[in-house]
Amino acid sequence: MIPVNMPLMGKEEINAVTKVLKTGVLTGRLGSGPMAKQFEDNFARFAGARHAIAANSGTAALHMSLWAKDIKVGDEVILPSFTFIATAEAVALVGAKPVFVDIKPNTYNIDSEKIGPAITGKTRAIMPVDLYGLPAEMDKIREIADKRNLLVVEDAAQAHGASYRGKPPGHFADVACWSLYASKNMTTGEGGMITTDNDEYAEKLRLLRSHGEKEEYKAALLGHNYRMPEIEAAIGIEQLKKLPTFVEKRRRNAEALTEKLSDVKKLALPTEPTGCKSSWYLYTVRIQKGNLKDRDAVVQDLRKRSVGAAVYYHTPIHLMPYYRQHESYHLPETEKAAEQVFSLPVHPGLKAAEVSYVVKAVKQVMR
Ligand SMILES: Cc1ncc(COP(=O)(O)O)c(C=O)c1O
């Protein structure tokens, strides 16, 4: 099976982990240990942000970002339903109400024009997601947020290496949350990162990450244990060095797929709107005029041919039981996309022959 994604680890990561194990310093009791601190500094530089705060998952990063701003019961947060569950979970975990907004059919990202009508007196934040690695319309979202004094939390979990109007994820947001999960463009196994330019916000996030403690056993406020272990940070430092090469390879694979699949008329291929550069976390195609049965049959058929095609995401969040219980939403573009999309391998471990094999298999299946 050619997997849809896979981590690429080398001797650099193995040596870095061994070194940490030999020091015996496995974590930083009050936040980040020396490796995590180094990783944060390097990541902040990469993201062009004043601060980077390492966490033990992207979900933790999202949760803390809302929590640190005291978003709570009675508040509303606007987000897309066509995303990984963690985006909505963060809202639900602070007790706020997730308000789902439909997507644009060509980018699969939140439709900025539909955000305005969803804003109420209770709205506190907007959480755009850079789905599949393609940045959301961040300048327009910033403008909407500024008019209404709302926080912008960018879910950049899939967007390492993407850019919008020449700027990295987070530039137009108050805060960006990144995942370092095993499938991502760079990984620490599990892990997350928050970037922000706001000093006060960063300080609060650092406190929340480690039980609200500035001094050991003296919690100044309610917190959690969201610290990144030193072994993970050591892997992250090495992965971050390799990220530009990884992303470049993803881009080359994506370009090859697009060139070779352009004559498959039944498929809508992914595109980058002007000013947007994808991180190519996923190469997601859409069966035009297809339904769920057609799509699932194509994915099954591809998998039988050893192409690890996969669907992100089968079920929009507003249709999941926990989120459906309080309110129903009419999100036609989201529901249509969930029935028609599937993703093909585009990761940097793919060899040219494998790209050609994927194309051949898709053409056979879509005939
Ligand atoms: C869009 C999106 N948001 C949030 C997350 C959560 O990140 P993590 O798995 O590191 O908790 C992920 C990754 O899995 C994701 O893809």
The ligand as an SDF file (V2000), in Angstrom:
LIG
                    3D

 16 16  0  0  0  0  0  0  0  0999 V2000
   -7.3190   20.7030   11.2930 C   0  0  0  0  0  0  0  0  0  0  0  0
   -6.7760   20.0690   12.5260 C   0  0  0  0  0  0  0  0  0  0  0  0
   -6.9930   20.6640   13.7190 N   0  0  0  0  0  0  0  0  0  0  0  0
   -6.5200   20.1590   14.8660 C   0  0  0  0  0  0  0  0  0  0  0  0
   -5.7930   18.9890   14.8840 C   0  0  0  0  0  0  0  0  0  0  0  0
   -5.4000   18.4390   16.2020 C   0  0  0  0  0  0  0  0  0  0  0  0
   -4.0500   18.2050   16.3440 O   0  0  0  0  0  0  0  0  0  0  0  0
   -3.5120   17.0050   17.2490 P   0  0  0  0  0  0  0  0  0  0  0  0
   -3.8420   15.7220   16.5530 O   0  0  0  0  0  0  0  0  0  0  0  0
   -2.0350   17.2680   17.2920 O   0  0  0  0  0  0  0  0  0  0  0  0
   -4.1430   17.1200   18.5690 O   0  0  0  0  0  0  0  0  0  0  0  0
   -5.5050   18.3470   13.6690 C   0  0  0  0  0  0  0  0  0  0  0  0
   -4.6500   17.1610   13.5930 C   0  0  0  0  0  0  0  0  0  0  0  0
   -4.8230   16.0630   13.8540 O   0  0  0  0  0  0  0  0  0  0  0  0
   -6.0330   18.8760   12.4700 C   0  0  0  0  0  0  0  0  0  0  0  0
   -5.8080   18.2750   11.3090 O   0  0  0  0  0  0  0  0  0  0  0  0
  1  2  1  0
  2  3  1  0
  2 15  2  0
  3  4  2  0
  4  5  1  0
  5  6  1  0
  5 12  2  0
  6  7  1  0
  7  8  1  0
  8  9  2  0
  8 10  1  0
  8 11  1  0
 12 13  1  0
 12 15  1  0
 13 14  2  0
 15 16  1  0
M  END
$$$$
